[in-house]
Amino acid sequence: MKYKAINEISHFSYHDAEITSFTIKEHTMHWIVDDINATTENSQNNLVEDMRILGCIIEFENFQVDEIIFSGYSQFDQNNTLIRSVPARSADVTEFAAILDETMKSQCRITDITVLPKASDGRHRISIGLDGPVGYFDLDISYKTFVAQWDEYSGKSWYEEDRWKNRV
């Protein structure tokens, strides 16, 4: 791979990024991601704008799942009368493998990644918003090393286009 960014998770923009491949092998979570953006802060982006990447290989080395939280929601009718309310719920540890297995069977979108305070052992921690085959959930993980690799940029990020920059 031509480009390689290590532990620069905050130097990418993930909004609308799509995980096209998701595997776990030997304590490493592997993703192939389309529509991820290398920000200008990224050590591998020497350009003046955030740049779009297709086929970015991302690895979370020595990772573990800390928590999976399914989002709650409320549904209202046209008169703003509550029809249904589903509270957020944390998955039981015994469900983690099945949830990840089902998520790996299909593509899913990253809605956001939030960097959390480091664990007491110094490991990095993040919360990843995922929308996929099992619904919307936050995947909270800890890991030792984040590695992103790609071969080329596929143009500037959509939000760098003038038609989007000029919107208030």
Backbone torsions as a table, in degrees:
resi	resn	phi	psi	omega
1	MET	NA	142.2	-177.0
2	LYS	-74.8	-38.8	-177.2
3	TYR	-114.5	142.9	178.5
4	LYS	-147.3	121.0	178.7
5	ALA	-117.4	126.6	-177.8
6	ILE	-112.9	129.1	179.2
7	ASN	53.1	40.7	176.8
8	GLU	-116.4	39.9	-176.0
9	ILE	-57.0	-31.5	-179.8
10	SER	-80.7	-4.8	-178.9
11	HIS	-102.6	25.5	173.2
12	PHE	-130.5	151.5	172.1
13	SER	-108.0	130.0	-171.6
14	TYR	-109.0	-7.5	-176.2
15	HIS	-52.5	121.0	179.4
16	ASP	71.9	9.6	175.8
17	ALA	-66.4	144.1	-177.7
18	GLU	-117.1	125.5	175.1
19	ILE	-84.3	113.1	-178.1
20	THR	-94.4	-16.5	176.0
21	SER	-146.6	137.2	-173.9
22	PHE	-142.7	112.5	178.4
23	THR	-136.3	158.1	175.7
24	ILE	-129.6	125.0	179.1
25	LYS	-142.0	127.0	173.6
26	GLU	46.3	57.3	176.5
27	HIS	64.3	20.0	175.8
28	THR	-126.1	127.7	175.4
29	MET	-94.9	125.4	-178.0
30	HIS	-111.9	132.6	173.8
31	TRP	-126.5	148.9	161.5
32	ILE	-114.4	125.4	-170.3
33	VAL	-125.4	133.7	171.9
34	ASP	-106.4	153.8	176.3
35	ASP	63.7	33.5	170.7
36	ILE	-92.9	151.6	-176.1
37	ASN	-122.8	127.6	174.0
38	ALA	-83.8	118.8	-179.3
39	THR	-75.7	169.4	179.8
40	THR	-66.7	-17.6	177.1
41	GLU	-78.4	-15.1	-178.2
42	ASN	-66.8	134.1	-177.9
43	SER	-61.8	-20.5	-177.4
44	GLN	-97.3	-0.2	179.7
45	ASN	-111.3	100.8	179.7
46	ASN	-94.1	12.7	-178.6
47	LEU	-93.4	172.2	-175.7
48	VAL	-91.0	-1.4	-180.0
49	GLU	-131.4	156.7	172.5
50	ASP	-64.6	140.2	-174.2
51	MET	-119.9	140.9	-178.3
52	ARG	-81.7	141.9	179.2
53	ILE	-127.0	137.0	170.4
54	LEU	-112.6	143.1	176.0
55	GLY	69.6	33.6	177.8
56	CYS	-75.7	128.3	177.3
57	ILE	-93.9	119.9	-179.2
58	ILE	-117.0	135.3	176.7
59	GLU	-129.6	134.8	171.1
60	PHE	-108.2	102.5	-174.8
61	GLU	-83.8	142.0	179.7
62	ASN	52.2	54.6	-175.6
63	PHE	-99.2	160.5	170.7
64	GLN	-146.8	148.8	176.5
65	VAL	-82.6	124.9	178.1
66	ASP	-94.2	-38.0	-178.6
67	GLU	-164.7	149.6	171.3
68	ILE	-125.9	124.1	-176.7
69	ILE	-123.1	116.3	175.5
70	PHE	-81.9	133.8	-177.2
71	SER	-69.1	145.3	172.4
72	GLY	-90.2	166.3	177.7
73	TYR	-159.1	162.8	174.6
74	SER	-126.5	142.3	-179.3
75	GLN	-118.8	131.3	-178.2
76	PHE	-122.4	152.4	174.4
77	ASP	-86.8	-175.6	-176.2
78	GLN	-65.8	-16.7	177.1
79	ASN	-96.5	12.6	-179.9
80	ASN	63.6	30.4	175.9
81	THR	-94.2	130.2	-179.2
82	LEU	-63.6	125.2	177.9
83	ILE	-97.5	-42.1	-175.1
84	ARG	-157.1	145.2	176.7
85	SER	-135.8	127.1	179.4
86	VAL	-118.8	118.3	-179.1
87	PRO	-74.1	155.2	173.0
88	ALA	-62.6	149.6	177.8
89	ARG	-143.6	142.4	175.2
90	SER	-88.0	133.7	176.4
91	ALA	-71.4	146.6	174.6
92	ASP	-72.2	148.3	179.6
93	VAL	-52.8	-34.4	-179.0
94	THR	-68.5	-15.4	179.2
95	GLU	-90.7	-16.2	-172.4
96	PHE	-52.7	-50.5	-175.8
97	ALA	-61.2	-44.2	-179.0
98	ALA	-65.2	-41.0	179.1
99	ILE	-63.2	-46.6	179.7
100	LEU	-67.1	-38.6	177.2
101	ASP	-59.6	-45.2	179.8
102	GLU	-66.6	-38.6	178.9
103	THR	-64.6	-35.6	-178.4
104	MET	-71.4	-14.8	-177.2
105	LYS	-78.3	-13.1	-173.5
106	SER	-146.9	166.2	176.0
107	GLN	-71.4	151.4	174.4
108	CYS	-146.0	160.6	-178.6
109	ARG	-104.7	144.3	172.6
110	ILE	-91.3	123.8	178.0
111	THR	-92.0	-32.3	177.1
112	ASP	-170.9	161.9	171.9
113	ILE	-132.4	125.2	179.5
114	THR	-112.5	125.8	177.2
115	VAL	-79.5	128.8	180.0
116	LEU	-103.7	164.6	176.2
117	PRO	-58.7	147.0	-179.8
118	LYS	-61.6	151.8	176.3
119	ALA	-70.8	164.3	-178.6
120	SER	-61.7	-24.2	178.8
121	ASP	-88.8	6.5	177.1
122	GLY	88.5	-2.4	179.7
123	ARG	-71.1	147.3	176.2
124	HIS	-70.1	149.4	177.2
125	ARG	-134.8	138.8	177.3
126	ILE	-143.2	160.8	171.7
127	SER	-119.1	124.1	-176.3
128	ILE	-111.7	119.4	174.1
129	GLY	-81.3	120.8	-178.6
130	LEU	-123.7	139.1	175.6
131	ASP	-123.2	107.8	-174.9
132	GLY	-149.2	-154.7	-172.3
133	PRO	-64.8	-20.4	178.6
134	VAL	-101.5	8.6	-179.3
135	GLY	103.2	-168.7	-179.7
136	TYR	-92.2	130.0	177.4
137	PHE	-151.6	159.3	173.5
138	ASP	-99.6	125.4	177.2
139	LEU	-102.8	107.8	179.0
140	ASP	-95.7	121.0	-178.7
141	ILE	-130.0	161.5	167.8
142	SER	-123.4	151.9	-175.7
143	TYR	-158.0	164.0	179.0
144	LYS	-90.2	-46.4	-174.5
145	THR	-138.5	137.1	173.8
146	PHE	-107.5	126.5	178.6
147	VAL	-127.9	128.9	174.8
148	ALA	-122.9	131.5	-178.9
149	GLN	-134.8	142.9	177.6
150	TRP	-157.2	164.0	-176.9
151	ASP	-97.5	-32.2	-176.1
152	GLU	-159.1	164.5	173.4
153	TYR	-93.0	150.1	179.4
154	SER	-114.1	36.0	178.6
155	GLY	108.5	176.3	180.0
156	LYS	-75.9	157.9	-179.6
157	SER	-62.3	148.4	-176.3
158	TRP	-56.0	-36.8	-177.0
159	TYR	-76.3	-5.0	174.5
160	GLU	-87.3	-10.2	178.5
161	GLU	-67.1	142.5	-177.8
162	ASP	-54.7	-39.1	-176.6
163	ARG	-63.9	-24.5	178.5
164	TRP	-94.9	-33.7	-179.5
165	LYS	-65.7	-31.0	-174.9
166	ASN	-83.9	-2.3	179.1
167	ARG	-81.7	140.3	-179.6
168	VAL	-85.3	NA	NA
